[in-house]
Amino acid sequence: MNAVLLALLLAAPPVRGVALAPHFEGERTVAQVQARVDEIAATGANWVQLVVQWGQREVRSVDIAPYRWGTDDGEIRALARHARAKGLKVFIFPVLRLETLGPGDWRGTLRPADRAAWWAAYRRFILHYAALARDVGAELFSVGSELGSLEGDLARWTGLVAAVRAVYPGRLTYSANWDHFHEVGFWPALDVVGINGYFPLSRRDDASEAELRATWAFIRDRILAWRPKDKPLMFTEIGYPSVVGAARRPYHYGGDGALDLEAQRRAYAAFVSAWGEEPALAGVFVWAWTGPGGPQDKGYGLRGKPALGILRAWFGR
């Protein structure tokens, strides 16, 4: 990235974004999901992350296709237009879904039976959404998320990034897993360093806010010491479920554990305390605006929960 572009990116208002995954909403109308966009705008956010997904059957598969519970392009186009009307910038965020998981399997452990065939399929997936991102005027696009076992395929990644740039004129990022961001060799090809922020903050379920804040400060200093100095740094995902142990295993999507809204609030308060005034952080996307919300919701969503107050106060600064 040249110095002029970097200066422009760093001078822009910090990204205060919220993720929206329409496929999480089940049976829905576009108007119902647009109402979610309205709620996101009401938090004080200035960006929305629109999550799209295709799928493959399991970790050794080579075929990648639109997921049966995915989101059609027309819905994404309508949501992007609505988001712009609400004053939100748009980040198109493709994610690969696995239909069948063996022990220890997830998208970070892919081992395709035919690597070349898998990459051809993945390229079709990403270029499809790069064209859509161009068409809707999205300001940011991700070329992948959490694909740790394949991050060593440097030539294929740089070739993919070049192909995306031929289609899409905006900024590019990649969402590296919290424990693998330092292993990504193709950061030089991208515009923004993206990390998902599901760092474990404690080995205890009842850690205090002060303890969580101290852990985040340690992690912050480690990331800042590592980060490429010629790239803006962004958390492409940060989130905590509303359960006991939220900060111990923030990456755990299973939803098990006892309801604990305060655990979610403490974790967000610790994050904002550690990162909220850090000038090296270009932005953050909160995961995710979904679920019923309210005092009985154990998911990541913030609607009607104490953690939403933390978010609104920070976004409003």
Secondary structure as GFF3:
##gff-version 3
##sequence-region A 1 317
A	DSSP	alpha_helix	3	11	.	.	.	ID=ss1
A	DSSP	beta_strand	15	20	.	.	.	ID=ss2
A	DSSP	three_ten_helix	22	25	.	.	.	ID=ss3
A	DSSP	alpha_helix	30	42	.	.	.	ID=ss4
A	DSSP	beta_strand	47	56	.	.	.	ID=ss5
A	DSSP	beta_strand	65	66	.	.	.	ID=ss6
A	DSSP	alpha_helix	73	85	.	.	.	ID=ss7
A	DSSP	beta_strand	89	98	.	.	.	ID=ss8
A	DSSP	three_ten_helix	107	109	.	.	.	ID=ss9
A	DSSP	alpha_helix	115	136	.	.	.	ID=ss10
A	DSSP	beta_strand	140	145	.	.	.	ID=ss11
A	DSSP	three_ten_helix	148	150	.	.	.	ID=ss12
A	DSSP	alpha_helix	154	165	.	.	.	ID=ss13
A	DSSP	beta_strand	171	176	.	.	.	ID=ss14
A	DSSP	three_ten_helix	181	183	.	.	.	ID=ss15
A	DSSP	three_ten_helix	187	189	.	.	.	ID=ss16
A	DSSP	beta_strand	192	196	.	.	.	ID=ss17
A	DSSP	alpha_helix	209	226	.	.	.	ID=ss18
A	DSSP	beta_strand	233	238	.	.	.	ID=ss19
A	DSSP	alpha_helix	261	275	.	.	.	ID=ss20
A	DSSP	beta_strand	281	286	.	.	.	ID=ss21
A	DSSP	alpha_helix	306	315	.	.	.	ID=ss22
###
